[in-house]
């Protein structure tokens, strides 16, 4: 088994005036695995992701994460691209901040854009990109440093179903190239079962472990995977864990 890339050990997060938002909660990620976090709104999925990203500290418990420069990348629900920069400059930004020479950073950024299907849009500003294209640019920026850990916080939530499915396949194709560990937060059970090798279900807030489902299927997913018995059974199992977790928290 690959060594752990990151872990949450008995983490709890309390917010003043709001009480407990998460935990106690445990999660261990091994190198190259794809994990989806599923749970009702307000259960702490995004809080767990921020702990793994180093954007927040737990009130109690321990966080171990890939902490080197460029080793962890985050893609949020909104693309968060700098509107005054071209797609190339946006993707090159983490490389420039790491001290890479401008020419090399731009070359690698253009390669990353090509990998996500944005060849020809390198000079476009964010306002000139569709929602799906902007999210692809965000994925390119996240992957350009070859991170060990990629964190995705509902990145497809604002997109139409066709674009969501295409981007899910894009992420899995990108994963095949460098195999980072991925944590993917979503409300969509089918999306979780399609993208992840392991789906962790959380209870209603404060989020705790409610169940786990493993999906043993090739990545990227083969054509027609959503129609297979394996996929449908995984969706039903995850949905059952979700219902049980919400009932236990009631």
Phi, psi and omega in degrees: 000141179294149180291156179299138174266325181200158178204152169244125183239109179051040183283142173226142178232122176247140176244133180304129178082350181241345180079203184288128178255336184206138165096177006291143187216139179236141176204129176238133182244127175262160183302129175085355181272154178246119182240131173257137173255122182235141177177167181293162178304138177082011183275350178104013180301310181292329176296316177300321179294320179295326175297315180293330180280348184079015180274350183207152178250146179287152172290321175217159179095180186236142175240128172241130186213162173288102194257356181291160180300126178080359183278341176236130176235147182233136171241121183266175180298319174269144185298335178053041176273144176290118188294338182271356182253151174290168177302318179298314182294323177297315182289328180285346188305311180296330177288320178296320179294334178278357176095009179290145180302144187303314181298317180292321179298316180292322178298313180293326178295317179295322175297318180295320178296321178297322181295333180259015174083021181249022172299132184099345179249017186299328185263001182287144172276158181307323180295341180267359181258143171291171179300319179293321178293319179297322179291324175297320177297321177296321177295319178299317180296322180291326185269348188294337179270003184052060184292155172280334184226123178245123183248124184240114184257087181047053187290343184254006190300326184268007186255158178289164188297320181296316179293321178302315183293320179296318181290326175301316177294324177299315181298317181292325176293320177295321179301321183298332182289313186237350175051056171287159165289138181235133168244125187238115178267130180206155170268348189268111184296318180295320178298319179298313182292332180285320189269329193260152168273341180215127179248118178257123182258136181250151176286171170300156187301145357288129190298131174227173181290128179245340181164168184214139179231134177257134178245104184267088183213156182299149175233129356300159183291141177290159177302138179080008184300326182294344181265358185280157177296324179301314180294311182297320178296320178296318179300316181293322178295314178298317179298323177295318176298320182295315179296319180294320180295322179289324179292320181294331181273349183288000000 
